[in-house]
Amino acid sequence: MASFNQLFLRRVFVLASILLLVSAVLVLGVSSNTRDNPSSDHHSLLTYAFQVVNEFPHDPDAFTQGLVYAGNDTFFESTGLYGRSSVRRVAVKTGKVELLHKMADSYFGEGLTLLDERLFQVTWLRQIGFTYDTKNLQKLEQFTHGMEDGWGLATDGKILYGSDGTSTLYEIDPQTLKVTRKHVIKFNGQKVRYLNELEYIEGEVWANVWQTDCIVRISPDNGKILGWILLPSLREGLLAAGYSGIDVLNGIAWDSHKNRIFVTGKWWPKLYEIKVHPAKKQYSNEEIEHLCLPPASRSG
């Protein structure tokens, strides 16, 4: 029969083993939670890199402001600049403009989206927008909206999302064109200003951040940032190839049927189909601020 001391030691050993096991489970749980919720860590939210799947020709004279996939390997595209603004239907594979509506010279075309067989477009420095018939690009109506300016537009099939160059993401009723809700988008305590061209992709709003090579992924439910997509090598590759006249990255389109993502930029001679994946290197908040928040916007 075991002595009292032996029984005591065994119980102490068992208790210590249980405590060690519980501690290990808690540590693993915290570690897993940190990975699943990157915002709880000192480091930034998940950052994404990309792979180019296809390259297509794109009109180098198009100052791209809005891009939306229209099905059947075509896009609708809104272009800007006074006297050169337009809405057009473009073939993906050839870049050929199949149909074009030239806007009045007094308007500077901006964001574009497609809802219920109507194209919605906003204009720069005005609270004016237009709707168009998708079959012939005939202008249907003029409307006013409640954003401070017109920059980007997207839709989830029910409501419109809009940007006006500030850090605000707007929700707009497509019937009344009134703002119904808005979120101020912040990263690391700072407003993410210059939200530009938008696209709704699988429950997220993706937004170009003007003057950067970054796309920010936003939850439309609460305005929280879900991640960052870093695309500097696209513009750098065009510059290295001798395309010195290009402007910034701008233009995101989503083919929901084939799960294809397309991006381009202002005066870019190419349109890219890309696949997005978590970056091998994850960036700190400070690195993301440097890459994705224009200097003028880093003021909180």
N, C-alpha and C positions, 0 to 999 in steps of 0.2 A: 504494500500500500504506500502510495506516495506520501511524503511528509508534508506538513503545512507549508513549509518554505517552498517546496517544489510546486505545490498547487498555486501558491501566490505568484511565483515567478512566471508560471505558465499563463496565468490570467493577465499579468502585466504585459507579457509578450503579445498575447492575442489583442489586447486593447491598443497597444502601440501600433500593431499591424493595421488594425481598423482605422486608426487616426491617420496613418500614412496614406492608406488607400483613399480615404475621404479627401485629404489634402490634394492628392494627385488629380482626383476627379474635378475638384474645384478649380485647380490651375488650368487643366485642359479646357474646362468650360469657359473660363475667362478668356483664354487664348482664342478659342473658337469664336466667341462672341466678338472679339476685337477684329478677327478676320472678316466675319460676316457683317460687321458694322464699322467700316474703316473710319467713319467720322469720330468714333470714340478714341481713336489713336491720335498721337501727335501728328502723324503723317496725314497726307491729303486723302481725299476720297479716291476710289479706284481710278486709275488712269488707263487709257486705252491707246493702243497702237493700231495699225491697219495694214492690210495687204491689198495691193492693186490686183484686181481680177481681170479687168479689161480697160482699155483706153479707147475713146471714141473722138472723132473730130468735133470741134465746137467753134462756132463763129467768133473769131478773135475781135470782131467789132461789137460784140454784144456785151454791154455793161450790165452783167447779170444782177438782178435784184430779187427775183423770185423764181423758183423752179418747182414744178410739180409733175409727177409721173401721171400720164393720161391713159395708159394701157396701150396694147398693140405696138410696143416699142416706140412710143412717141412721148414727148414732153409738151407741157405748156410752160412758157418762159416769159417773164416780165423783164424788160430792160429799161435802164434809166438814162439820164442826161436830158437837158432841155433841148428840144428840137430833134431828139433821136430816140425818145422813149417809145416803147411798143409792147404789145402782147402778141405772142407768136406760138405756133405749133411747130415742133421740130422733130425730125426723125432721129432716133437715138443713134443708130449705127452709122449714119452718114453725116449727121450734123446739118442736113439740109433743112432750110426753113420752108415748110409746106404751106403755111398760111400766116399772114401778118396783118395786124391792125396797128397802124401808126397813130399815136396819140397826138393831141393838139400840142403845139410847141410850148405852151404855157405850163404844161404838166411834166413832172419828173416822176416816172414810174417807179414803184417800189414793190413790196411783197405781193405774192399771188398764191391763191389756193383754190381748190376745186371742191364744191359741195353741191350735190343734187343737180348735176348737169349745168351748174352755173360757176363761172370763174369770178372770184372776188379779188379785187386789186385795190391797194392803197397807194397814195401819192405822198411825196416828200414835202415837208414844210406846210402841209395843209391837213385839215381833218376831212378831206374829201376822198371818196373811193368810188369805184365803178364795178358793175357786174357785166359779164359778157356771156353770150351764147357760145357754148363749146363747139357747136357745129360749124359756125361761120365767123366767130369772133366779133359778131355784131354787138355793139354796146347796148345793154338793156336799160340800166338805171344808174343814176348817180346817187350816192348816199353820203351822209356824214357819220362820223364815229366819235367816241368819247376819249380816244387816246390823245396825248399831247402832239403827236406827229404820226406819220405813217412810215413804218420801216418793214416789218415782217408780218406774214400771215400763215396760219396752218389750221387744220381742222381734224377732229377725231370722228367726223361724220355726223356730229350733232351740234357742236358749238364751234366758234372760231376762237383761235388764240392769236393774239397780236403783240407786237413790240413797237416801241416808238423811239428807240435809241437810248432810253434810260435803262434802269435796272428792273423795270416793271414788266411782268408778264400779265397780259390782260386776257380775260374771257369775255367774249362778245356774243350776244344773241344774234344768230343769222337772220332772224325775222325782223327784229326791231333795230338791229345794229347798235344797240345800247350795251355799254359795259356792264356786266353782271357781277364780276369778281376780279380781283387783281392780287398778285403776289409780288413783293419786292424780293429779288433774287440776291442772296448774299453768300459770300465764300470767306471763311476765316474772319468773320466779322466785318467784311467790306462789301459794299454794293458792287455787283457785277454789272457795270454800265456798258452801254453800246450793244445791248442785245439786238441782233439784226435779223437776218433771214431765218425762218423757222420751218420745222417739219415735225409732224406727229408720227412717232414710230413705236408701235407696240406698247402703248400706255405711257410713253414719255414724250416730252417736247424737247427736241434738239434745236439749239440756237447757235448760229455763228456769232462770235464775239468780234465786232468790227475792229480792224487794225491788228488782229492777231491771226494765228494759224490754228486756233482752237475752236472746238465745238463743245458746248456745255450741255449735259444731259440733265433735264429738270423733271421733277415730279409735278404734274399739273394739279395734283390733289392738294399739295401743301406748299409748293414752291421750293422744296428742298433740292439741292444739287445731288444728283446720283452718280456723277462721274464726269471725267473730262476726256475728250478725244484729241490727240495731238497729231496735227497733219503738216508740220513745217516742211517735210521733205518733198511734198508735191510742188509747192511754189519754188523751193530751192532747185528742184530738178528742172523746172521750166526755165528759170533764170540761167542755170548752167548750160542749157541747150540753146541759149541765145535769144530767148523771148523776153527782152528787156522792157517791153511796153506793158507788161501785165500789171494788174492791180491786185487787190486782196482776195483771199478765199471768200467765196460767197455763193451759196446755192447748194441746197440739200434736197434730194428727192428720194422717195421710198416706193418701191414696187412691192406691194404687200402680197401679191400672188406668187411671185418667185423669190421673195425675200432678198431683193437686191437694193443696195444703197448706192446712190450716185452723188458725186460732189463736183463742183467746178468753181470758177471765180470770175471776177470782172475782167473782161478782155482776155480771158484764158483761151488758148487755141485747142484745149482738150477738155473732155469730160471723163471722169474716172468712175468706174464701178469698183467699190471697195468692200472688203470684209473687215469687221472690227473685232479686236480681241484684246484681252487684258495685256498691258505692256509688261515686258520682262522686268524692266526697272520701274519701280513705283516712286513717285516724286513727293517731296515734302510740300507742305502748304506754301512755304516761301518760294520754292521753285515754280509751283503752279502760278502763284501771283506774278512772278517775273515773266512767265511765258504767256499767260492767258488774260491778265488784267492790264489793259493799256495804261501807261503811266498817268494819264490825266484822270483815270478812274480810281486810282489808289488813294482815295481820301476818306473812305469810310461811309 
